[in-house]
Amino acid sequence: MASRNKLNILITTIGSIPKHQLLAVAESVRDQFGIHTQTQETLQDIEFALDTERDQYNSTCILETLQDFVQDPAHKIVALVQEDLFIPILTHVYGEAQLGGKACIVSSHRLKEDLKTVSIQQELTLRLIKEVYHELGHTFGLLHCKDSSCIMHYCRSIRDVDRKSENFCRYCGILLEDEIKKL
C-alpha cells in the first residue's frame, strides 16, 4: 500500500488557461486531498476530439489520451481546458472523469456563465476548483451524492455549482479516505 507521500496528482492545462488559475487549482487540490500536486505540460491541443457538427470537444476521447501520461496506478491527472466539452448523451458537461481511473478533465467554458461578483476571476476560479474536486472524486471511485451541499452532488446548472460547498459530505469524505488508503 502506497503512502500519501507517494501519491501524485498531475495538473495540466491544454490551451490558454491563466497561470494563476492553474496554480490556485494545484494548491487547493493539494490542501483538500492531502496529496502532492505538480503542474506539467502534456497535450498541446485537443483538436483531435473536436466534433465539427456540435462545435464541441468529446471529453471521453481526451481522457483516453490523457491517461497515457500517468504510468503509476497511484497517480492521477487533471486537465484544465477552455473549450466546450460534451459526452454523446448530454448537451454539455463541466467536466468528466474515469470512474476509479486515472484521468479527469474540467472546462472553464460554461463555468463562465452568470458571473456576477466584482471579483469575477475569483468566482470563476472557485467554480473551477469545485469541479476539479468533483471530477477527482470520481477518479477515486466516488459516485454522485444526494446531499446538495456535497462537492460530489451532480450539477444540472451553474446555480447548482455555486450552491454546493467546496467540501465532501461526511459519507463521501469517509469513502474518499478509504480509497486513498487502498493506493
Secondary structure as GFF3:
##gff-version 3
##sequence-region A 1 183
A	DSSP	three_ten_helix	4	6	.	.	.	ID=ss1
A	DSSP	beta_strand	8	14	.	.	.	ID=ss2
A	DSSP	alpha_helix	19	33	.	.	.	ID=ss3
A	DSSP	beta_strand	36	39	.	.	.	ID=ss4
A	DSSP	three_ten_helix	47	49	.	.	.	ID=ss5
A	DSSP	beta_strand	50	51	.	.	.	ID=ss6
A	DSSP	beta_strand	56	58	.	.	.	ID=ss7
A	DSSP	alpha_helix	59	66	.	.	.	ID=ss8
A	DSSP	three_ten_helix	67	69	.	.	.	ID=ss9
A	DSSP	beta_strand	75	81	.	.	.	ID=ss10
A	DSSP	beta_strand	85	86	.	.	.	ID=ss11
A	DSSP	beta_strand	95	97	.	.	.	ID=ss12
A	DSSP	beta_strand	103	107	.	.	.	ID=ss13
A	DSSP	three_ten_helix	110	112	.	.	.	ID=ss14
A	DSSP	alpha_helix	120	139	.	.	.	ID=ss15
A	DSSP	alpha_helix	158	163	.	.	.	ID=ss16
A	DSSP	alpha_helix	170	182	.	.	.	ID=ss17
###
